[in-house]
Amino acid sequence: MKNLRIILILILFIPLQKVNAQHGDMGLSVSVNYNLTTDAKLFLQPKASDPILAYLHTPLEDIWGFSVNLRYAIFDEIFIGINAGYIKETFSTADFGIAGPTILEIVSAEEGFEIIPVEFDVFYLFPFSNNDFKFYIGAGAGAYFGNHIRNFSDVSSETIEQPFSVGVHVLTGIEYMIFDNISARFEMKFRDPEIEMKNRYTKLEFEYEGRNYRINNEIFHSKVNIDGTIFQLGIAFHI
């Protein structure tokens, strides 16, 4: 890391002197952000032996969420950060099939997922940044924790097992200093993690339209692929 800093100073000596003066002593910041994920996919049969069935998915768009970000300047031009967020999306379907011992019953159901991403980042501040506007790029890796949402009649699902899901991402952003210790941030992030989940129903018997049914399979698998662009708008407080 010391060698990297020396190389950056040699290459960007004059611009970095300008950046050094611009940042002062504000090395730590905390931001609260509102996020929009443009696209995601929900796979309801990812373990199916038929590859066509395994690839069938429900596309989802414009998924809102929020996040909290902590950043620290290890050098004037290099920052490290940790980001934790929450994403939830559900939709209604009128043709969900439940397999019972002797019949396939079609019911109305709510499907969806919730994801908690925990991501670690490294940021580089461009030397043409000034006192008002900061321009940066970044990259990092994250761990993703998911829960499948399925509700019908008085039955719901819960995720009981999830393989460790990791992913990498890149981002770019701009920060505007509103006051000396408060700024507005806008970011674009690109990531493509896949979160696999093993789920089970909370109960196996239910009543639907006056008839009683029993679910044949207690366990089911699902997968979420968050492959869209993330637009993030937030307010940061500099300490």
TIKESE-289427 format. One line per 4 residues: their letters; for each residue x, y, z of C-alpha. Coordinates in pm, 1 decimal. Each point is the difference from the previous one (the first is absolute). Layout:
# residues N
A) X,Y,Z ~ ...
END
This chain:
# residues 239
MKNL) 0.0,0.0,0.0 ~ 290.7,237.1,73.5 ~ 147.3,-70.4,-341.9 ~ -335.7,72.6,-161.8
RIIL) -18.9,332.6,177.4 ~ 351.2,93.4,-110.4 ~ -85.2,-79.7,-363.1 ~ -320.0,203.7,13.6
ILIL) 181.8,295.3,154.8 ~ 269.5,-10.9,-267.6 ~ -254.8,-14.7,-282.5 ~ -252.4,246.6,141.7
FIPL) 219.9,216.1,221.3 ~ -140.9,338.9,-90.0 ~ -369.8,-101.8,-16.9 ~ 24.6,-188.2,326.9
QKVN) 132.9,307.1,175.8 ~ -322.0,169.6,-106.6 ~ -212.2,-290.3,123.6 ~ 186.8,0.5,330.0
AQHG) -97.2,361.0,59.6 ~ -358.9,-66.4,-95.7 ~ -68.0,-280.2,246.3 ~ 147.3,147.8,311.9
DMGL) -41.4,-225.7,301.7 ~ -337.5,-155.3,-89.2 ~ 109.8,-360.9,-23.1 ~ -315.8,-177.0,120.0
SVSV) -351.4,22.2,-141.6 ~ -333.9,-172.7,51.9 ~ -274.7,12.1,-262.2 ~ -363.2,-106.9,-19.4
NYNL) -108.3,-93.9,-351.8 ~ -307.9,-73.5,-206.5 ~ 61.8,-258.8,-272.9 ~ -163.7,-108.1,-323.8
TTDA) 97.0,-335.2,-154.1 ~ -108.5,-8.4,-363.0 ~ -24.4,-378.9,-51.1 ~ -4.4,-331.7,182.6
KLFL) -108.8,-356.5,-72.9 ~ -181.6,-245.1,226.2 ~ 49.5,-369.1,-87.0 ~ -261.2,-230.0,152.4
QPKA) 143.5,-335.9,-117.0 ~ 379.0,46.7,-18.6 ~ 66.2,-363.6,98.8 ~ -224.8,-150.9,-267.9
SDPI) 164.6,-274.2,-207.9 ~ -146.4,153.2,-314.2 ~ 226.0,296.5,-91.9 ~ -292.8,184.5,-154.6
LAYL) -197.1,-18.2,324.6 ~ 309.3,90.9,199.7 ~ 48.6,315.4,-208.5 ~ -362.1,113.6,17.3
HTPL) -18.8,316.7,206.9 ~ -214.3,299.2,80.5 ~ 161.7,330.8,-102.8 ~ -40.8,282.1,249.3
EDIW) 67.8,368.3,-58.6 ~ 38.3,322.3,196.9 ~ 68.4,-144.7,343.5 ~ 34.6,255.8,277.6
GFSV) 213.6,-38.1,309.2 ~ 222.9,185.8,241.5 ~ 352.6,-26.4,134.2 ~ 245.5,143.7,251.0
NLRY) 359.6,65.9,-98.8 ~ 309.1,63.0,212.8 ~ 315.7,134.5,-165.6 ~ 346.3,85.1,125.2
AIFD) 285.0,175.9,-180.6 ~ 318.8,-200.5,41.8 ~ 174.8,246.5,-232.9 ~ -121.6,328.2,-144.1
EIFI) -93.2,-170.4,-326.6 ~ -80.5,-354.0,121.6 ~ -305.1,-94.5,207.5 ~ -123.4,-328.9,138.5
GINA) -361.7,-67.6,88.0 ~ -261.6,-243.5,116.4 ~ -357.4,6.4,-125.4 ~ -303.7,-182.0,142.2
GYIK) -338.5,12.2,-169.6 ~ -345.1,-147.6,-27.1 ~ -191.4,-93.8,-316.8 ~ -351.8,-140.5,-10.4
ETFS) -229.9,-74.8,-291.7 ~ -328.4,-190.9,-15.4 ~ -266.0,-59.9,-261.2 ~ -337.4,-173.3,-16.9
TADF) -82.5,-296.1,-220.3 ~ -340.5,-157.8,-56.9 ~ 125.3,-326.8,-150.6 ~ 236.6,-145.5,258.7
GIAG) -10.7,-379.9,2.6 ~ 21.7,-195.1,324.7 ~ 68.5,-371.9,-28.7 ~ -204.3,-209.7,238.9
PTIL) -11.5,-378.0,37.2 ~ -262.0,-43.0,-271.6 ~ -63.2,338.7,-160.9 ~ 176.1,311.5,-130.9
EIVS) -188.8,294.4,144.7 ~ 28.6,348.2,-155.9 ~ -11.6,275.6,261.2 ~ 69.5,371.2,29.1
AEEG) 335.4,67.7,162.5 ~ 251.4,267.4,85.3 ~ 354.9,-69.2,-120.4 ~ 319.6,191.4,50.9
FEII) 323.5,34.2,187.5 ~ 194.1,216.4,238.9 ~ 376.3,38.9,-22.5 ~ 251.0,149.0,243.8
PVEF) 327.5,89.3,-176.0 ~ 313.7,67.9,204.9 ~ 271.1,141.6,-224.1 ~ 358.6,116.5,42.4
DVFY) 137.3,267.7,-232.3 ~ 314.2,184.6,-99.9 ~ -44.1,345.2,-156.3 ~ 234.0,219.6,-200.5
LFPF) -61.2,375.1,-6.7 ~ 73.6,158.0,-337.6 ~ 259.5,280.9,13.8 ~ -224.5,246.4,-184.9
SNND) -239.6,7.3,296.3 ~ -38.8,337.6,169.6 ~ -137.4,148.8,320.9 ~ -361.6,-40.2,-111.0
FKFY) -5.2,-311.3,-217.7 ~ 177.9,-331.4,62.3 ~ 17.9,-257.1,-279.3 ~ 98.1,-357.5,76.3
IGAG) -0.2,-359.6,-115.6 ~ 5.4,-313.7,207.8 ~ -9.7,-376.7,9.7 ~ -58.3,-263.9,258.9
AGAY) -153.6,-327.6,107.0 ~ -302.6,-90.3,203.4 ~ -189.4,-272.2,180.6 ~ -373.3,-35.4,-62.9
FGNH) -258.0,-142.9,237.2 ~ -344.2,-84.9,-133.2 ~ -346.2,-109.8,100.0 ~ -268.4,-131.1,-234.3
IRNF) -348.2,143.8,49.5 ~ -300.1,-216.8,-83.3 ~ -344.7,44.6,151.9 ~ -331.1,-162.1,-92.5
SDVS) -309.5,-72.7,205.1 ~ 139.8,-15.4,354.8 ~ 327.6,-161.4,-112.2 ~ 335.1,174.7,-26.1
SETI) 356.0,-108.8,-71.5 ~ 329.2,45.1,178.9 ~ 357.2,-36.8,-122.8 ~ 177.9,-268.0,200.2
EQPF) 329.5,-28.1,-187.2 ~ 205.1,217.2,-230.9 ~ 340.1,-69.0,-154.2 ~ 244.7,282.9,62.0
SVGV) -69.7,246.1,-281.6 ~ 272.2,241.8,-106.8 ~ 40.5,240.5,-288.0 ~ 216.3,280.5,-131.1
HVLT) -103.5,343.5,-118.2 ~ 126.2,325.0,-146.8 ~ -141.7,346.9,48.8 ~ 40.6,363.8,-84.7
GIEY) -133.6,302.2,180.0 ~ -8.7,371.8,57.8 ~ -24.4,181.5,330.5 ~ -111.4,360.4,51.3
MIFD) 99.8,179.3,319.6 ~ -313.1,179.7,122.5 ~ 170.0,118.3,318.1 ~ 343.8,-62.2,146.4
NISA) -112.6,-323.9,164.3 ~ -308.4,-100.2,-204.8 ~ -4.8,-117.4,-359.8 ~ -233.1,-156.7,-254.3
RFEM) 113.2,-311.9,-187.0 ~ -111.8,-159.4,-322.3 ~ 138.9,-339.1,-103.6 ~ -38.7,-261.5,-270.7
KFRD) 94.7,-354.1,95.6 ~ 27.7,-309.3,-217.4 ~ -22.7,-345.7,157.9 ~ -128.0,-346.7,-90.4
PEIE) -28.9,-224.7,308.8 ~ -206.2,-318.3,15.8 ~ -162.1,-95.4,328.8 ~ -119.1,-359.6,34.5
MKNR) -249.2,-91.4,270.7 ~ -143.5,-317.4,147.3 ~ -347.3,63.0,140.1 ~ -280.8,-178.5,176.2
YTKL) -365.7,64.1,70.7 ~ -99.8,94.8,352.1 ~ -297.4,-239.1,-19.9 ~ -102.0,-279.8,-235.7
EFEY) -378.3,16.6,23.9 ~ -211.7,293.6,-106.6 ~ -353.1,93.7,-94.9 ~ -80.1,164.8,-331.7
EGRN) -348.3,95.7,-120.1 ~ -163.7,-225.7,256.2 ~ 208.4,-309.6,-72.1 ~ 290.2,-147.2,196.6
YRIN) 329.7,-82.0,-170.6 ~ 329.7,-151.2,100.9 ~ 329.5,109.3,-156.7 ~ 199.4,-290.4,-137.3
NEIF) 349.5,153.9,12.1 ~ 104.4,189.7,310.5 ~ 338.0,110.8,-144.0 ~ 55.5,207.1,-314.4
HSKV) 296.4,183.8,-152.0 ~ 21.3,345.0,-154.3 ~ 261.7,242.6,-128.9 ~ 27.5,376.3,-43.6
NIDG) 229.6,167.1,-250.9 ~ 48.8,374.6,52.0 ~ 142.5,93.7,-337.3 ~ -120.4,357.1,-47.6
TIFQ) 161.8,337.1,49.3 ~ -37.4,155.3,344.2 ~ -64.2,373.4,19.8 ~ 64.7,142.7,343.4
LGIA) -79.6,341.9,145.2 ~ 106.6,84.2,352.3 ~ 94.8,255.5,261.5 ~ 343.5,-32.5,162.0
FHI) 117.5,140.4,331.0 ~ 375.2,63.6,29.1 ~ 173.1,-31.7,334.4
END
